[in-house]
Amino acid sequence: MRVLFAVLSLISLAACNPLGFLSSSSGPKPAELQPLPQPREVRVLWSARIGSADRFAFTPAVVGDAVYAAARNGTVTRLDAATGNERWSASAERRLSAGVGADARTLVVATEEGEVIAMEAADGKVRWRARVSSEVLAAPSIGNGLVVVRSVDNRIFAFGEDDGKRRWVYQRAPASLIVRSPSGAALAGDTAFIGFSGGKLAAVALSNGGVRWEATIALPKGATELERVTDVVGRPALQASEVCAAAYQGRVACYETGSGRQIWARELSSLTGVSLDARYAYVSDDRGAVHALDRTSGRSLWKQDRLTNRELSVPVGVGEAVVVGDLEGYVHFLARDSGAFVARHATGGGRVRAAPAVFGSGVLVQTQDGTLVALAL
């Protein structure tokens, strides 16, 4: 398997690097940020140093009154959600590439060698270690007594949350060329929703790994191998009885979770994925524009295109705002109903690759340089 790693000179069709890990200084220049006329105040609720993510994307997990975060050097930290004070810090004793997946009892991280490490939420002690077949880039998911892990070779592994024993493996044929982007599993009830290379979205039974349904987000097209890359990127988004996903050089599409019936689809290429709230679907396209789509029809409601080439994260809706991070560590707050800029915050901590995590009425943002900051308007 090859990844989109050494093809920067060939990807002028995209405004940012398909890997998201390399500088695009030789490509299109990021749009300059213009002063906001009457910006709202962004409150920093608290800030903490977690440790560098290096070239990987680590996402904090919020569970009750706890926040869990991980760093490339193997440090895993539990913080108080209200104050940001450290509860404990432990070492996974490995260099990490993905995390954190968490529930009230367990948190899980993973490595580029395919090691999955489950730790006690109470004190950070390692409960078990297990192996998957290749590198893990997305935070594992926990549900129904299972830890579900997607490896970059198109395999899904399910381990017992308590004992780490392998329960099942679901496998698709690996593609010859892939987008090196975190693409995890979204769990709802007894089903895992997972995107794959080749533009496929699958609903897999957590009980045995059997396929409940499969849908095609996008079909490969084009004359070259690079033009035919249509990987589903990011974690599928769930809201009520709908699941939505986005594909690079493809579409954004939503389906009924139970049947797989397509609700709508829209031509739109993304490198990061889609998020949902009660009314809208939000997508950053591969050129740096933020889109709000009607969740029921896919109709375009607004488009904010003044962040071109700024290598945006997944946008997320929080209250009256949509929040998105960029390659210089800025966090942008857009009006939920119009897409207009309402506020901006400079984290000073480097690129924001991971999607902001909803945190009460605010968001948690973890930067590549290792800053974890809680923000609210």
Beta strands, then each sheet from edge to edge (+ up, - down):
strand 1: 2-3
strand 2: 43-49
strand 3: 61-63
strand 4: 66-70
strand 5: 75-80
strand 6: 86-91
strand 7: 98-102
strand 8: 106-110
strand 9: 115-120
strand 10: 126-131
strand 11: 141-143
strand 12: 146-151
strand 13: 155-160
strand 14: 166-171
strand 15: 177-178
strand 16: 185-188
strand 17: 191-196
strand 18: 200-205
strand 19: 211-216
strand 20: 232-239
strand 21: 242-247
strand 22: 251-256
strand 23: 262-267
strand 24: 270-276
strand 25: 280-285
strand 26: 290-294
strand 27: 300-304
strand 28: 316-318
strand 29: 321-325
strand 30: 330-335
strand 31: 341-346
strand 32: 357-359
strand 33: 362-366
strand 34: 371-376
sheet 1: 1+ 15+
sheet 2: 2+ 34- 33+ 32-
sheet 3: 3+ 4- 5+ 6-
sheet 4: 7+ 8- 9+ 10-
sheet 5: 11+ 12- 13+ 14-
sheet 6: 16+ 17- 18+ 19-
sheet 7: 20+ 21- 22+ 23-
sheet 8: 24+ 25- 26+ 27-
sheet 9: 28+ 29- 30+ 31-
end
